[in-house]
């Protein structure tokens, strides 16, 4: 398993593809090692971005905030 604890890009540098390049490197690593990738987000606007890279929400939990658990299977 590969676990992405968090990924972030400075606000002034967002929407330039930097986060996507970082995530693709992690995905390539996980594919090379035959490992699914797991992550989490509490920001709903991030969900379509993760889905674009093949992640699916496999669970949700309400804590003091709503947390989405994400997984990208080996393809």
N, CA, C and O atoms as a GROMACS GRO file, in nm:
protein
  300
    1UNK      N    1   0.084  -0.117   0.000
    1UNK     CA    2   0.000   0.000   0.000
    1UNK      C    3   0.089   0.124   0.000
    1UNK      O    4   0.194   0.128   0.065
    2UNK      N    5   0.046   0.225  -0.074
    2UNK     CA    6   0.110   0.357  -0.071
    2UNK      C    7   0.008   0.452  -0.009
    2UNK      O    8  -0.107   0.455  -0.052
    3UNK      N    9   0.049   0.530   0.090
    3UNK     CA   10  -0.043   0.622   0.157
    3UNK      C   11   0.006   0.766   0.136
    3UNK      O   12   0.118   0.801   0.172
    4UNK      N   13  -0.081   0.846   0.079
    4UNK     CA   14  -0.053   0.989   0.061
    4UNK      C   15  -0.116   1.062   0.178
    4UNK      O   16  -0.238   1.078   0.185
    5UNK      N   17  -0.032   1.107   0.269
    5UNK     CA   18  -0.083   1.174   0.389
    5UNK      C   19  -0.146   1.308   0.352
    5UNK      O   20  -0.257   1.337   0.396
    6UNK      N   21  -0.079   1.388   0.273
    6UNK     CA   22  -0.137   1.512   0.223
    6UNK      C   23  -0.057   1.559   0.103
    6UNK      O   24   0.058   1.520   0.084
    7UNK      N   25  -0.120   1.642   0.024
    7UNK     CA   26  -0.053   1.705  -0.089
    7UNK      C   27  -0.107   1.847  -0.095
    7UNK      O   28  -0.227   1.869  -0.078
    8UNK      N   29  -0.020   1.942  -0.119
    8UNK     CA   30  -0.065   2.080  -0.125
    8UNK      C   31   0.029   2.165  -0.208
    8UNK      O   32   0.148   2.135  -0.221
    9UNK      N   33  -0.027   2.269  -0.262
    9UNK     CA   34   0.049   2.363  -0.345
    9UNK      C   35   0.016   2.503  -0.295
    9UNK      O   36  -0.100   2.533  -0.266
   10UNK      N   37   0.116   2.587  -0.285
   10UNK     CA   38   0.094   2.726  -0.243
   10UNK      C   39  -0.021   2.787  -0.326
   10UNK      O   40  -0.027   2.765  -0.447
   11UNK      N   41  -0.110   2.863  -0.263
   11UNK     CA   42  -0.224   2.920  -0.335
   11UNK      C   43  -0.187   2.994  -0.464
   11UNK      O   44  -0.258   2.982  -0.564
   12UNK      N   45  -0.079   3.070  -0.463
   12UNK     CA   46  -0.039   3.144  -0.584
   12UNK      C   47   0.008   3.053  -0.696
   12UNK      O   48   0.014   3.095  -0.812
   13UNK      N   49   0.043   2.929  -0.664
   13UNK     CA   50   0.095   2.834  -0.763
   13UNK      C   51  -0.008   2.728  -0.804
   13UNK      O   52   0.021   2.642  -0.887
   14UNK      N   53  -0.129   2.736  -0.747
   14UNK     CA   54  -0.232   2.638  -0.780
   14UNK      C   55  -0.284   2.658  -0.922
   14UNK      O   56  -0.271   2.765  -0.981
   15UNK      N   57  -0.343   2.551  -0.974
   15UNK     CA   58  -0.401   2.548  -1.109
   15UNK      C   59  -0.296   2.562  -1.219
   15UNK      O   60  -0.326   2.612  -1.328
   16UNK      N   61  -0.175   2.519  -1.189
   16UNK     CA   62  -0.067   2.521  -1.288
   16UNK      C   63  -0.017   2.379  -1.317
   16UNK      O   64   0.078   2.361  -1.393
   17UNK      N   65  -0.082   2.279  -1.258
   17UNK     CA   66  -0.044   2.141  -1.283
   17UNK      C   67   0.062   2.084  -1.191
   17UNK      O   68   0.104   1.969  -1.208
   18UNK      N   69   0.106   2.161  -1.093
   18UNK     CA   70   0.213   2.117  -1.005
   18UNK      C   71   0.167   1.999  -0.918
   18UNK      O   72   0.237   1.898  -0.907
   19UNK      N   73   0.052   2.012  -0.856
   19UNK     CA   74  -0.001   1.904  -0.772
   19UNK      C   75  -0.024   1.777  -0.852
   19UNK      O   76   0.003   1.667  -0.804
   20UNK      N   77  -0.074   1.792  -0.974
   20UNK     CA   78  -0.098   1.676  -1.060
   20UNK      C   79   0.031   1.604  -1.095
   20UNK      O   80   0.034   1.481  -1.100
   21UNK      N   81   0.137   1.680  -1.120
   21UNK     CA   82   0.266   1.618  -1.150
   21UNK      C   83   0.318   1.540  -1.030
   21UNK      O   84   0.369   1.430  -1.044
   22UNK      N   85   0.304   1.599  -0.911
   22UNK     CA   86   0.346   1.529  -0.790
   22UNK      C   87   0.266   1.401  -0.770
   22UNK      O   88   0.321   1.296  -0.738
   23UNK      N   89   0.134   1.410  -0.789
   23UNK     CA   90   0.049   1.294  -0.769
   23UNK      C   91   0.079   1.185  -0.872
   23UNK      O   92   0.080   1.067  -0.839
   24UNK      N   93   0.104   1.225  -0.996
   24UNK     CA   94   0.138   1.126  -1.099
   24UNK      C   95   0.268   1.052  -1.067
   24UNK      O   96   0.279   0.932  -1.095
   25UNK      N   97   0.364   1.120  -1.008
   25UNK     CA   98   0.487   1.053  -0.965
   25UNK      C   99   0.457   0.946  -0.861
   25UNK      O  100   0.512   0.836  -0.866
   26UNK      N  101   0.370   0.978  -0.768
   26UNK     CA  102   0.332   0.882  -0.664
   26UNK      C  103   0.256   0.764  -0.726
   26UNK      O  104   0.278   0.649  -0.688
   27UNK      N  105   0.167   0.792  -0.819
   27UNK     CA  106   0.091   0.687  -0.885
   27UNK      C  107   0.184   0.595  -0.964
   27UNK      O  108   0.170   0.473  -0.959
   28UNK      N  109   0.278   0.653  -1.035
   28UNK     CA  110   0.375   0.571  -1.110
   28UNK      C  111   0.456   0.482  -1.016
   28UNK      O  112   0.479   0.365  -1.045
   29UNK      N  113   0.498   0.537  -0.904
   29UNK     CA  114   0.571   0.459  -0.804
   29UNK      C  115   0.485   0.343  -0.755
   29UNK      O  116   0.532   0.229  -0.748
   30UNK      N  117   0.361   0.371  -0.722
   30UNK     CA  118   0.273   0.266  -0.668
   30UNK      C  119   0.246   0.158  -0.772
   30UNK      O  120   0.238   0.040  -0.738
   31UNK      N  121   0.230   0.198  -0.898
   31UNK     CA  122   0.207   0.100  -1.003
   31UNK      C  123   0.332   0.011  -1.022
   31UNK      O  124   0.320  -0.110  -1.039
   32UNK      N  125   0.448   0.073  -1.020
   32UNK     CA  126   0.573  -0.001  -1.035
   32UNK      C  127   0.589  -0.105  -0.924
   32UNK      O  128   0.644  -0.213  -0.948
   33UNK      N  129   0.542  -0.073  -0.806
   33UNK     CA  130   0.554  -0.163  -0.691
   33UNK      C  131   0.425  -0.241  -0.663
   33UNK      O  132   0.412  -0.307  -0.560
   34UNK      N  133   0.330  -0.231  -0.755
   34UNK     CA  134   0.204  -0.308  -0.746
   34UNK      C  135   0.128  -0.280  -0.616
   34UNK      O  136   0.085  -0.372  -0.546
   35UNK      N  137   0.114  -0.151  -0.585
   35UNK     CA  138   0.049  -0.111  -0.460
   35UNK      C  139  -0.066  -0.014  -0.489
   35UNK      O  140  -0.050   0.077  -0.571
   36UNK      N  141  -0.181  -0.032  -0.426
   36UNK     CA  142  -0.286   0.070  -0.437
   36UNK      C  143  -0.245   0.194  -0.359
   36UNK      O  144  -0.157   0.188  -0.272
   37UNK      N  145  -0.307   0.307  -0.390
   37UNK     CA  146  -0.277   0.433  -0.321
   37UNK      C  147  -0.399   0.473  -0.239
   37UNK      O  148  -0.512   0.469  -0.289
   38UNK      N  149  -0.378   0.509  -0.115
   38UNK     CA  150  -0.483   0.556  -0.025
   38UNK      C  151  -0.455   0.700   0.014
   38UNK      O  152  -0.340   0.742   0.023
   39UNK      N  153  -0.562   0.775   0.036
   39UNK     CA  154  -0.549   0.911   0.085
   39UNK      C  155  -0.679   0.950   0.154
   39UNK      O  156  -0.773   0.871   0.161
   40UNK      N  157  -0.685   1.072   0.202
   40UNK     CA  158  -0.805   1.126   0.266
   40UNK      C  159  -0.814   1.273   0.233
   40UNK      O  160  -0.714   1.340   0.205
   41UNK      N  161  -0.937   1.324   0.236
   41UNK     CA  162  -0.958   1.468   0.225
   41UNK      C  163  -1.084   1.505   0.300
   41UNK      O  164  -1.179   1.427   0.308
   42UNK      N  165  -1.085   1.623   0.354
   42UNK     CA  166  -1.206   1.677   0.416
   42UNK      C  167  -1.260   1.792   0.332
   42UNK      O  168  -1.357   1.857   0.370
   43UNK      N  169  -1.198   1.817   0.219
   43UNK     CA  170  -1.235   1.928   0.131
   43UNK      C  171  -1.308   1.873   0.009
   43UNK      O  172  -1.247   1.810  -0.077
   44UNK      N  173  -1.438   1.897   0.002
   44UNK     CA  174  -1.517   1.839  -0.107
   44UNK      C  175  -1.474   1.889  -0.245
   44UNK      O  176  -1.489   1.816  -0.343
   45UNK      N  177  -1.420   2.009  -0.254
   45UNK     CA  178  -1.377   2.059  -0.385
   45UNK      C  179  -1.257   1.980  -0.438
   45UNK      O  180  -1.226   1.989  -0.557
   46UNK      N  181  -1.189   1.904  -0.352
   46UNK     CA  182  -1.077   1.821  -0.396
   46UNK      C  183  -1.122   1.689  -0.458
   46UNK      O  184  -1.045   1.626  -0.532
   47UNK      N  185  -1.243   1.647  -0.431
   47UNK     CA  186  -1.289   1.516  -0.478
   47UNK      C  187  -1.282   1.500  -0.630
   47UNK      O  188  -1.229   1.399  -0.676
   48UNK      N  189  -1.332   1.595  -0.710
   48UNK     CA  190  -1.320   1.579  -0.856
   48UNK      C  191  -1.174   1.571  -0.903
   48UNK      O  192  -1.144   1.501  -0.999
   49UNK      N  193  -1.086   1.642  -0.837
   49UNK     CA  194  -0.944   1.638  -0.873
   49UNK      C  195  -0.889   1.498  -0.851
   49UNK      O  196  -0.822   1.444  -0.938
   50UNK      N  197  -0.916   1.439  -0.735
   50UNK     CA  198  -0.869   1.303  -0.709
   50UNK      C  199  -0.933   1.204  -0.806
   50UNK      O  200  -0.866   1.114  -0.855
   51UNK      N  201  -1.061   1.221  -0.833
   51UNK     CA  202  -1.132   1.130  -0.925
   51UNK      C  203  -1.069   1.135  -1.064
   51UNK      O  204  -1.063   1.033  -1.133
   52UNK      N  205  -1.022   1.251  -1.105
   52UNK     CA  206  -0.956   1.266  -1.235
   52UNK      C  207  -0.833   1.175  -1.244
   52UNK      O  208  -0.794   1.133  -1.354
   53UNK      N  209  -0.772   1.145  -1.132
   53UNK     CA  210  -0.653   1.061  -1.128
   53UNK      C  211  -0.685   0.916  -1.091
   53UNK      O  212  -0.595   0.838  -1.060
   54UNK      N  213  -0.813   0.881  -1.095
   54UNK     CA  214  -0.853   0.742  -1.074
   54UNK      C  215  -0.886   0.703  -0.931
   54UNK      O  216  -0.903   0.585  -0.903
   55UNK      N  217  -0.895   0.799  -0.841
   55UNK     CA  218  -0.931   0.770  -0.702
   55UNK      C  219  -1.083   0.761  -0.689
   55UNK      O  220  -1.158   0.829  -0.759
   56UNK      N  221  -1.127   0.675  -0.597
   56UNK     CA  222  -1.268   0.662  -0.563
   56UNK      C  223  -1.284   0.677  -0.413
   56UNK      O  224  -1.197   0.638  -0.336
   57UNK      N  225  -1.396   0.734  -0.371
   57UNK     CA  226  -1.428   0.742  -0.229
   57UNK      C  227  -1.477   0.603  -0.187
   57UNK      O  228  -1.575   0.553  -0.242
   58UNK      N  229  -1.409   0.541  -0.093
   58UNK     CA  230  -1.452   0.410  -0.048
   58UNK      C  231  -1.516   0.413   0.091
   58UNK      O  232  -1.573   0.313   0.136
   59UNK      N  233  -1.507   0.528   0.158
   59UNK     CA  234  -1.571   0.541   0.288
   59UNK      C  235  -1.576   0.689   0.325
   59UNK      O  236  -1.499   0.770   0.273
   60UNK      N  237  -1.667   0.722   0.415
   60UNK     CA  238  -1.680   0.859   0.467
   60UNK      C  239  -1.705   0.848   0.617
   60UNK      O  240  -1.762   0.749   0.664
   61UNK      N  241  -1.663   0.950   0.690
   61UNK     CA  242  -1.687   0.950   0.833
   61UNK      C  243  -1.707   1.092   0.881
   61UNK      O  244  -1.636   1.184   0.841
   62UNK      N  245  -1.805   1.108   0.969
   62UNK     CA  246  -1.827   1.238   1.033
   62UNK      C  247  -1.755   1.239   1.166
   62UNK      O  248  -1.787   1.162   1.256
   63UNK      N  249  -1.659   1.327   1.177
   63UNK     CA  250  -1.587   1.347   1.302
   63UNK      C  251  -1.633   1.485   1.350
   63UNK      O  252  -1.754   1.508   1.360
   64UNK      N  253  -1.544   1.574   1.381
   64UNK     CA  254  -1.586   1.713   1.401
   64UNK      C  255  -1.589   1.783   1.265
   64UNK      O  256  -1.616   1.902   1.256
   65UNK      N  257  -1.562   1.707   1.158
   65UNK     CA  258  -1.566   1.747   1.018
   65UNK      C  259  -1.596   1.621   0.937
   65UNK      O  260  -1.591   1.511   0.991
   66UNK      N  261  -1.628   1.636   0.810
   66UNK     CA  262  -1.658   1.521   0.725
   66UNK      C  263  -1.530   1.479   0.653
   66UNK      O  264  -1.465   1.561   0.588
   67UNK      N  265  -1.494   1.352   0.665
   67UNK     CA  266  -1.371   1.302   0.607
   67UNK      C  267  -1.402   1.197   0.501
   67UNK      O  268  -1.480   1.104   0.524
   68UNK      N  269  -1.340   1.212   0.384
   68UNK     CA  270  -1.356   1.119   0.273
   68UNK      C  271  -1.229   1.034   0.264
   68UNK      O  272  -1.118   1.086   0.262
   69UNK      N  273  -1.248   0.903   0.258
   69UNK     CA  274  -1.136   0.811   0.242
   69UNK      C  275  -1.128   0.771   0.096
   69UNK      O  276  -1.227   0.728   0.037
   70UNK      N  277  -1.012   0.786   0.039
   70UNK     CA  278  -0.992   0.767  -0.106
   70UNK      C  279  -0.898   0.650  -0.132
   70UNK      O  280  -0.808   0.621  -0.053
   71UNK      N  281  -0.922   0.583  -0.246
   71UNK     CA  282  -0.836   0.474  -0.286
   71UNK      C  283  -0.822   0.474  -0.437
   71UNK      O  284  -0.919   0.497  -0.510
   72UNK      N  285  -0.702   0.448  -0.483
   72UNK     CA  286  -0.677   0.427  -0.626
   72UNK      C  287  -0.621   0.287  -0.639
   72UNK      O  288  -0.511   0.258  -0.594
   73UNK      N  289  -0.702   0.199  -0.702
   73UNK     CA  290  -0.661   0.061  -0.718
   73UNK      C  291  -0.549   0.048  -0.820
   73UNK      O  292  -0.526   0.138  -0.900
   74UNK      N  293  -0.481  -0.064  -0.814
   74UNK     CA  294  -0.378  -0.096  -0.912
   74UNK      C  295  -0.446  -0.124  -1.044
   74UNK      O  296  -0.543  -0.200  -1.050
   75UNK      N  297  -0.396  -0.063  -1.151
   75UNK     CA  298  -0.458  -0.084  -1.281
   75UNK      C  299  -0.359  -0.147  -1.375
   75UNK      O  300  -0.392  -0.173  -1.491
   0.00000   0.00000   0.00000
